[in-house]
Amino acid sequence: MAQPRVAILGAGPTAAYVYRACLDKGIHPQVFGKEMVHGPHGAFWLYWLPQSVSTSRADMETILITKTGTVEEYRRKIWGEVEGVNCSFPTQDNAQMSGYDPDIWIPKLWGKEIAFDQREFVSDKEIYSFAEDWDIVFQTFPTFESRLYMNRIPIEICTYMFDMEMSSDNMIEYNGDPDFRIYRSSNLFGVFSTESAINGEGRKTFFPPSVGHLYSICKTIAYKIDPRQYQGPDIPAEMPDNLAMVGRHATWTAHRMAHRAYSLVRRYLAVWEMGVGGKDGC
């Protein structure tokens, strides 16, 4: 059976797992996006890698998770006055997790021969027309229509650049202190970052650790999916059957990790091989 012609829209971490899932099936997709994103700033790491990329747990690094304040204040600083919303605030202090450095391992998910086309789509109609030329299209960002009524919380991520290397000890602190606008800080893989809601409250100034001379602060705007939206948007009737929405941003699923895209895409490809299509999200 001939391999399908596959396009991937978006070039972030989820797209990297989609690409690797295709590659491990002998399919070489074409990737379309604004830019390649290897390691997003902030408290981000990779939880899992396929065996085609890493077979040793020695490649994982230990991450210490700490907390201050309360989960109620942590939620309020990000989403406002809400109750019962699941969030990542730890239930215990000084917990340990393991993960992979995205700056090292996302390029390995992509591999060395990636076919990348820099392109920015501006409408759902453009994407639907684009999909006509492909057997399968995996989209890793939300539809333009869904952005009109689904809620995203703008956050500011500050990355501090020093003229000396940070400590190699990976640590994340969840901040539930109402006096601080920052809700999370992290020292991961030698990079120190803070995260705060754009509309958040808090009076106290945050001081980064002193490691040599602070020569730069890089500020970027990102978005957190509002977890009160338990179901994603309806799939538009005009969406082509060969277009699949993949990942947390495309499906508006707050707690869907990037690595889940690998198994979901493998399953989608297996169904395609049986001659059964579908527009359900992955």
PEWOCOR-V605145 format. One record per pair of residues at least 4 apart in sequence whose ideal C-beta (glycine too) atoms are under 8 Angstrom apart, sorted by the first residue. I is the first residue (numbers start at 1). J is the second residue. Records with the same first field share a line. If there is no record, write none. Layout:
I: J + J
This chain:
1: 273
3: 25 + 26 + 27
4: 27 + 135 + 136 + 269 + 272
5: 30 + 133 + 134 + 135 + 136
6: 22 + 27 + 29 + 30 + 134 + 135 + 136 + 137 + 138
7: 29 + 30 + 31 + 32 + 130 + 131 + 134 + 136 + 137 + 138
8: 15 + 18 + 19 + 22 + 29 + 30 + 31 + 32 + 137 + 138 + 140
9: 15 + 32 + 33 + 121 + 127 + 137 + 138 + 139 + 140 + 141
10: 14 + 15 + 32 + 33 + 139 + 140 + 141 + 250
11: 15 + 16 + 31 + 32 + 33 + 34 + 35 + 36 + 37 + 116
12: 16 + 33 + 37 + 40 + 140 + 258
13: 17 + 37 + 40 + 44 + 46 + 102 + 106 + 258
14: 18 + 140 + 246 + 247 + 248 + 249 + 250 + 258 + 261
15: 19 + 31 + 33 + 138 + 140 + 247
16: 20 + 106 + 109 + 110 + 258
17: 21 + 109 + 258 + 259 + 260 + 261 + 262 + 265
18: 22 + 29 + 138 + 140 + 246 + 247 + 261 + 262 + 265
19: 23 + 29 + 31 + 109 + 110 + 111 + 114
20: 24 + 50 + 52 + 53 + 109 + 110 + 111 + 262
21: 25 + 50 + 261 + 262 + 263 + 265 + 266 + 269
22: 27 + 28 + 29 + 265 + 269
23: 27 + 28 + 29 + 52 + 111
24: 50 + 52 + 266
25: 266 + 269
27: 269
28: 113 + 115
29: 115 + 138
30: 115 + 117
31: 114 + 115 + 116 + 117
32: 116 + 117 + 118 + 119 + 121
33: 116 + 118 + 119 + 120
34: 118 + 119 + 120
35: 118
36: 110 + 116
37: 106
38: 102 + 103 + 106 + 107
39: 44 + 101 + 102 + 103 + 106 + 189
40: 44 + 102 + 222
41: 157 + 159 + 191 + 193 + 218 + 220
42: 157 + 184 + 186 + 193 + 195 + 222
43: 172 + 184 + 186 + 188 + 193 + 195
44: 102 + 188
45: 63 + 99 + 100 + 101 + 102 + 188 + 189
46: 99 + 100 + 101 + 102 + 105 + 106 + 258 + 259
47: 99 + 100 + 257 + 259
48: 259 + 262
49: 53 + 54 + 59 + 100 + 105 + 109 + 259
50: 54 + 262
51: 55
53: 105 + 108 + 109
54: 59 + 100 + 105 + 108
57: 98
59: 100 + 105
60: 98 + 99 + 100
61: 98 + 99 + 100 + 101 + 170 + 189
62: 96 + 97 + 98 + 170
63: 96 + 97 + 98 + 99 + 170 + 171 + 172 + 188
64: 94 + 95 + 96 + 169 + 170 + 171 + 172
65: 90 + 94 + 95 + 96 + 97 + 171 + 172 + 174
66: 90 + 93 + 94 + 171 + 172 + 173 + 174
67: 89 + 90 + 93 + 173 + 174 + 175 + 176
68: 173 + 174 + 175 + 176 + 177
69: 73 + 74 + 175 + 176 + 177 + 178
70: 74 + 176
71: 75 + 87 + 89 + 176
72: 76 + 83 + 176
73: 77 + 176 + 177 + 178
74: 78 + 87 + 89 + 174 + 175 + 176 + 183
75: 79 + 82 + 85 + 87 + 89
76: 80 + 81 + 82 + 178
77: 175 + 176 + 178 + 181 + 183 + 196 + 197 + 200 + 201 + 202
78: 87 + 153 + 155 + 183 + 197 + 200 + 224
79: 85 + 153 + 226 + 227 + 228
82: 228
85: 227 + 228
86: 227 + 255
87: 227
88: 174
89: 174 + 176
90: 95 + 174
100: 104 + 105
101: 105 + 188 + 189
102: 106 + 189
103: 107 + 189
104: 108
105: 109
106: 110
110: 114
121: 126 + 127 + 130
122: 126 + 144
123: 127 + 144
124: 128 + 143 + 144 + 145 + 236 + 239
125: 129
126: 130
127: 131 + 137 + 139 + 143 + 243
128: 132 + 238 + 239 + 240 + 243
130: 134 + 137
131: 137 + 240 + 242 + 243
132: 240
134: 242
135: 242 + 272
136: 242 + 244 + 268 + 269 + 272
137: 240 + 242 + 243 + 244
138: 244 + 246 + 265 + 282
139: 143 + 243 + 244 + 245 + 246 + 250
140: 246 + 247 + 249 + 250 + 261
141: 249 + 250
142: 146 + 147 + 150 + 233 + 245 + 249 + 250 + 252
143: 147 + 233 + 236 + 239 + 245 + 250
144: 148
145: 233 + 236
146: 150 + 232 + 233 + 252
147: 152
149: 233
150: 226 + 229 + 232 + 233 + 252
151: 226 + 228 + 229
152: 223 + 224 + 225 + 226
153: 197 + 198 + 223 + 224 + 225 + 226
154: 197 + 198 + 199 + 221 + 222 + 223
155: 195 + 196 + 197 + 198 + 221 + 222 + 223 + 224
156: 195 + 196 + 197 + 198 + 219 + 220 + 221
157: 193 + 194 + 195 + 219 + 220 + 221 + 222
158: 193 + 194 + 195 + 196 + 217 + 218 + 219
159: 191 + 192 + 193 + 217 + 218 + 219 + 220
160: 192 + 193 + 194 + 208 + 214 + 216 + 217
161: 214 + 215 + 216 + 217 + 218
162: 166 + 192 + 211 + 212 + 213 + 214 + 215
163: 212 + 213 + 215
164: 211 + 212 + 213
165: 190 + 211
166: 187 + 190 + 191 + 192 + 209 + 211
167: 187 + 211
168: 190
169: 187
170: 187 + 188 + 189
171: 186 + 187 + 188
172: 184 + 185 + 186 + 187 + 188
173: 184 + 185 + 186
174: 183 + 184
175: 180 + 182 + 183 + 184 + 185
176: 183
178: 201 + 202
179: 202 + 203 + 204
180: 202 + 204 + 206
181: 196 + 197 + 200 + 201 + 202 + 206
182: 194 + 195 + 196 + 202 + 206
183: 195 + 196 + 197 + 200
184: 194 + 195
185: 192 + 193 + 194 + 195 + 206
186: 192 + 193 + 194 + 195
187: 191 + 192 + 209
188: 193
192: 208 + 209 + 211
194: 206 + 208
196: 200 + 202
198: 221
208: 214
224: 254
225: 229 + 248 + 249 + 252 + 253 + 254
226: 254
227: 254 + 255
229: 252 + 254
232: 251 + 252 + 253 + 281
233: 252
235: 239 + 245 + 279 + 280 + 281
239: 243 + 279
240: 279
241: 277 + 278 + 279
242: 277 + 279
243: 279
244: 268 + 278 + 279 + 280 + 281 + 282
245: 250 + 251 + 281 + 282
246: 250 + 251 + 261 + 264 + 265 + 281 + 282
247: 251 + 256 + 258 + 260 + 261 + 282
248: 252 + 253 + 254 + 255 + 256 + 257 + 258
250: 281
251: 256 + 281 + 282
256: 260
260: 264
261: 265 + 282
262: 266
263: 267
264: 268 + 282
265: 269 + 282
266: 270
267: 271 + 282
268: 272 + 282
269: 273
270: 274
271: 276 + 277 + 278
272: 276 + 277
